[in-house]
Structures are given as C-alpha cells and as structure tokens.
C-alpha cells in the first residue's frame, strides 16, 4: 500500500452489471415517506466516540426529526450484534436491532446465516467491489489501523512496537479494547500482534498472536479489563490497544488530562474494515435503508472522517472536492499507514475462528 489509501479502498471501480438479484436504492422521497410511517430506527453497538457516531446520530435526527433513534448496548461487540438479531427474530419491539456495524469477517458470516437483507445505497458504485457483497447484504463503511494509546503520566518509556509490550517495564499496564472472544477490534488486535512476529495473515498470525498474549499474560503485563478512555485516565489500563480512530477520539475527549501519546507500531500494522448491514428481521426496514443512505451521503461520510475513520467513499469524495481540507489535515500522516496489511476475507475468517476458539485455552484471561 502507498500513501493513506490501500488497494482495497481505491474507488471508482466500474459499475456492476444490473441483474434481477440486485436491490437498487429506492427513490429517496418514497423511502422517506415509508420511514416516516415507521417512526423509529434501532441501532446497536454505536458508542458516540467511535467514528464520531454521536455526531452522526445527531445529524440523522436533525435531518429526519420524525424518526426516533433507539440506541441499544453501545459497548457491544460484533458477535453480540449478530446474537441480538438471532435472539429477536419475529420481535418488533425495541430490543430488535434494525442496522449493524460489524467487523469485516462478521459481514459474510451474518449473510450466510440469513441475518441480513440486501440493500444497495445510491452511492453503491463508489464502494470498492472487493469489500462489499455483490448482492448488497453488507458493504464497507470505513477503516483504520491498530494503534497503542498511552497514558504518559504512568508510562515513562512509550512503547514503539509490539515486542516492547512484553518488557517487564509494562507490568500490569496493557489492555485490549474489547473481549477477544466477541469483539472484532480485540480479535484483530491478536492478529496484529501475530503479524509483528513475521507470521502470515490468517491462521498463522492468529496462532502467533495467541502465543504472544499468552506470554504477555504470564509476564503479568496483560490487564483483563476492556480498555477505553475512562480506564486509561483512571490508571487501570495505562496502555490500550485500539483502532487509531478510537485512540484519537479518546485523546480528544481527555483534553490533555492525562497527557497521552498515540503510537502506530513499527511492525504488525494491521488495517481493519468495518461493514454496514440491515437486519433481515428489522422492525423498521425503511428507516434502516434511510439510515444507510445518510451514512453513505457526503454528510455522513465526512462525519465519519471527522471521527478519524477513513470512509469507503473517501477517494471519490476527495476527487470531487467534497472533503473539507481540515478533515484531511487532522488525520495521522500518510506514512503511518504505509506498512498497513489488509487481510483478505478468508484470512479474517481464519483469524476469527482461531482466536475466538482458542483464547480461553491458550491465553486463559477472562476479559470483561
């Protein structure tokens, strides 16, 4: 990959040929009228400081004040989102999610289980073919790279790479930002650690990453607490492994108290794509489609970018002059992404299966 945009997200791919199996975006006025009758949208696992989702939700409400946004379990992981869909089949109440935002490996899994319904947003052709389902069940929303958020009040020597975190200087200091048995962010943190050892993406990197965290746990460096801005500030988790956009957002929210540093490691630079989808059992399917149209509009994409997430339409929007320069300038420098590895779907699936299946046995740390 060169610059800040990998081959996976090089946009402007040729439009897919139309077929009867494809679901085209509905006329927006018709869609708005149908969504207005439903009057509600239920989201899940959208923390307000993740990709600026607080502003995204506020923007959607301002544009469509007649839709009530019901937010479920903001801190849920991708696996929890799928389970919420499974558990609420046939339920039209407030516990049934309409829309999902999950790690890339969870999109195909959900589609295979019949948990997603197809829908193609108006800007469908500006999302790269290799990070969307041809039939529209799931499609890339944004991506970031794995980084370390460090509390400089408590960490005197800021680590620069994964190997550093195993040093005795970091005893009781390192945490993941999710449960590696359920959270895509944490699952991919394990893969990133494995990549730093020289292992190939997929099962090999997963196994190497599990061994890495086993050693970290045995060394007493691993803290089995889900790390976030609050735990970092309190000193419970002085070093948190998280997506760069989360680390940057948490840094902003802490406002220098404590002082923090964000490190993209020298090796094992893993990039992760998150995808969007509509539940096959959505109680408010038209509101869900309208939500997707908003997310993939210039307004929605720029709000994600404001939250430091590279949106799927980034290249096309830059080319069209639709991205404010201040948003581009606020991103980490392009060289921070130069070594990023984008695992394929198959490699992501291998990693997910290996990490979720063996974390308890190999590492033995109950993250919660």
N, C-alpha and C positions, 0 to 999 in steps of 0.2 A: 504494500500500500504506500502511496506517496501523498504527502500533504495530509489534510484532515479528513479526506473523503475516500473510503476504500472502494474497491471494485464493486462490492456488494451494493453500495448505495449510489453508484453512478447512474444518474437518472436520464430520462429522455429515451428510454427503450421504445422500440416500435410497439404500437398498439396491438393488443391481442385480437385475433380474428373473432368476430362475433359468432356465437353459436347458441342454440336453444338452451344449453345448460347454464349460460351466463345470466347473472342477475344485474341489470343495468340500474343506475341510480334513478330514483323516481323524480318526477318533476317536483322541484322544491316547494312550490306553493301547495301542491296536493299533499306532499309529505307533511308540511307544517300544519295543514288543516287536520290531518289524521292524528298527528301527535298532540295537537291541542285537545282533541276529544279524549285522549288517554290521560293527559294532565300530569303525568309523573314519569320520572326516569330513576331507576335504581342502579347505582354504581356500587363497586366493591373494590377494596384494596387500593384506594387512591389517597395516600397521605398528601396533605396540602403542600408540603415542602418537597414533594417528589415531582420533578419536571414542571414546577410551578402549577401543579394541579389546583391549588387554591384559587389562583387567578383564572385558570381555565374554566373551572366550575362557575366562578363568579361571572365570567364573560358570557357563558352559556345562559345563565339565569337572566342576565341583563338583556340578552338578545331575545330570549323566549321566557318572559316573566310568568307566563301561564303554565309553565312546566315546573312542578315541584321536584327538586333533586333530593332523593333519599340515599344517603351515603351509608353503606354497610362496612363494618370492620376495616378501617383504613390501613391497619397494620398487617392484614392477611398476606400470605404468600400465594404464589401462583397455584400450587396444589390445593390450597384452601379455596381458591376461586372456583376451580373445577368441581370440588366437592360440594360447594354451595349450589351449583347448578344441578348436580346429581340429586342432592337432598331435597330440592324444591321443584321437581318435575310435577306439573299439574297444580302448583301453588301459585295463585295470582296475588298473594299478599306481599307485604313489604320486605319479606326475607328472601325473595327470589330476585337475583341479580338480572338486569337486562343486558349489561355490557361487561366485557372482560378486558383486562390489560395484563398480559402474561408474558413470561419469558418465551423466547422463540421455540424451544423444544416442546412447550406445552400447547402451542397452537395446533400442530398436526395431531398430537395426542387427543385433544378435545374434539377435533374434527372427526377423527377415526371413531371416537365413541358416540358420535352423533350429538354432541353437546352444543354445536354451533350451527347457525343458519347463515346461508350465503347472502352477502350484500356487497355491491361494488359502489364505492363513493364516486362522486363526479370527477375527482382527480385521480382515478384509478391508474391511468396510464403513466402517471408521474411517480409511481412506486415501482422500484426495480422488480423484474419478473422473478428473480431468484430468492426474494424474501416476501413472497405472497403466495397464497393458494390460488391456482388458476380459476377455481370456481367461486372464489370470494369468501371462503369461510374464515380466513384470517389474513392479516396483512400488516407489514411492518409499520410501526408508529415512529420509533426513534431508537437511537443507540448511544452508548457511552463506553468508557473503558474503566477497568478496575483500578482503584487507587487506594492510598492509605490517608486517612485523616488523623492528624497527630496533635495531641494536646501538649503544646510547648512548655507549659508550666510544670508538667510532670515528666516529660520525656526530654532528657538533656541532650542525647545524641539522636537526631532524627534519622530513622532508617531510610535507606535509598533503594533497597531491593528486598525480595522475599527472604533470601538467605539470612539477612540481618535479623529478622524477627525471631529467629531461633536462638539468638545470643542470650546469655544469662542476664544481660542488662535490661531485657524486656520481660522479666518475670512478672506474671500477673497483670499484663498490660494489653494483650492483643485479643480483639473480639471480631466476630463476623457480624454483619448487619442483617442476619436472618438465621433461621433454622435450616441447616443444610439437608434436612430430610424433606423440606417443603418449599423453601424459598429459592426461586431461580437465582437471585442475587448471591445467596450463600453457596448454592450448588456450583455456580460458575466461579466463585472465589476459589473453591477447591481445585477446579480445572486450571485456573491461572497459576496457582502455586505449583501444580504439576508441570505446567509448561515451563516454568522457571528452572526446572531441573534438566530441561532438554527433551522431555518426553513429547511425543507427538499428540496433537489434539485428539480427543475421543477417549476411549477406554484407557489407553496407556497413561495419558495425563491425569485422568481421574484416579487411577491406582497410585500414581506417584504423588498426587495431591493428598490422598488419604494417608499415605505414609508420612508425608510432610506434617500434616496436622496431628497425626499420632505422636510424632516426635515433639512437636510443639506442646502438646498436652502433657506428655511425660516430663518435659523440661519445666513444666509449671508456668509457661508463658501464656497459654490459652485461657481465656476467660469465657465460660459457657453462658454468657449473657448476650442477648441481642443488642448490639451496639447501635446507638443513634446519637443525635446532638446532645440530648439530656444526659445520657450515661457518660459521654465523653467529658462534658462540662463538670459533672459531679465527681469525676475521677474514677468511676467504676470501670470504665473501659478507655484508658488513655490513648489507645490506638485502635481505630476501627477500619476494617477493610470494607469498602463500599464502592458503588459506581461513582465516577468522578462528578456527575451532576448532583448526586445526593451529597457528596462531601462538600462541593462548592456551595450548595444551598444551605447546608448546616453551618458552614463557616459564616455565611452572611447572617444567618439567624442569631449566631452567638455574638456578633458585633464586636469581636476582639476580646471577649471575656468568656473563656480564656483565649489567649493567642493560639492560633492553630496554623499548621502547615499541611498542604496537600501534596502528596508525592505520587506521581505515576512511576511505578517501579522500572528499574533498568531492564529487567527481563520479565518474561511472563506477562506481557502487556496484552490482556485479553479484552476484546470488544464484544459487547453483547447487545443484541437487538431484542426489543420488546414489541409484541404484536397486539393488535386490537381484534376483537370479535364480538358478535352478538349472540347471546344465548339462544339456543334452539327452542327454549321454553320461556322466552322473555314475555312477561306480562304486558310490556309496553313496547312492542316491536317497532312502531313508527317513531316513537320518541328515541329509541335506540339508534335508528337509522339517521335521525336528525342530529343526534349527538356525534355520530361518525362524520357526517357532513361538516359539522362545526370543527371537529378535530383536524380534518384534512383541508380546511379552508386556510387562506393566508393568515387570518387572525389566529386560529387555533395553532397552526404550525409555529408562528412567531412567539406565541405564549410558551409553547414547549421549549423553544430556543432560549427564551428569557430565563427558563429554569435550567439552562445549560445542557439540555438534551438536543442532540442533532436530529432534527425531524426528517422523516422519509422524503419529503419534497424539497429538502434543503437546496440541492444543486439547481433544480428547475426554478426555484424562487430567487436564488441569487442571480441567475442568468436573466430573469425577468425584472430584476431590480426591486423585488418585493420584500427584501430583508433589510431592516434598518442597520446601518453600519455599526452602531453602538452595540448591537447584539452580537455581531461577528467579533468585534474587538474585545468583548467580555469573555469569550471562550479562551481556554488554555491555548498556548501557541501550537501551531500545526505540528511541530516536531515532537510534541508529546504523544501524538498518535502514530508517528511514523513506523513504529515497530508492532503496531497492533495486529493481532491474529483474530480472524473471524472464523470460528469453527463452522463447518457445514451442518446442515440439519441432522445428518446421520451421526456426526461426531458429537453434536449436542445431545442427541438421544442416548448414545452410548455413555456419555459422561453422566447424564441424569440418572440412568439406570444403575450405574456403578456406584455413584455417590450416595443416592438415597437407599440403595440396598445394603451397603456395607459400612456406612458411617458408624452405626452403633457397635458393630463387631470390631472394626478396625480402630476407630478413634475412641469410642466409648464416652463421649462427652454429651450430656443432655442439654442442648442449647435451648434456652427459653427466656 
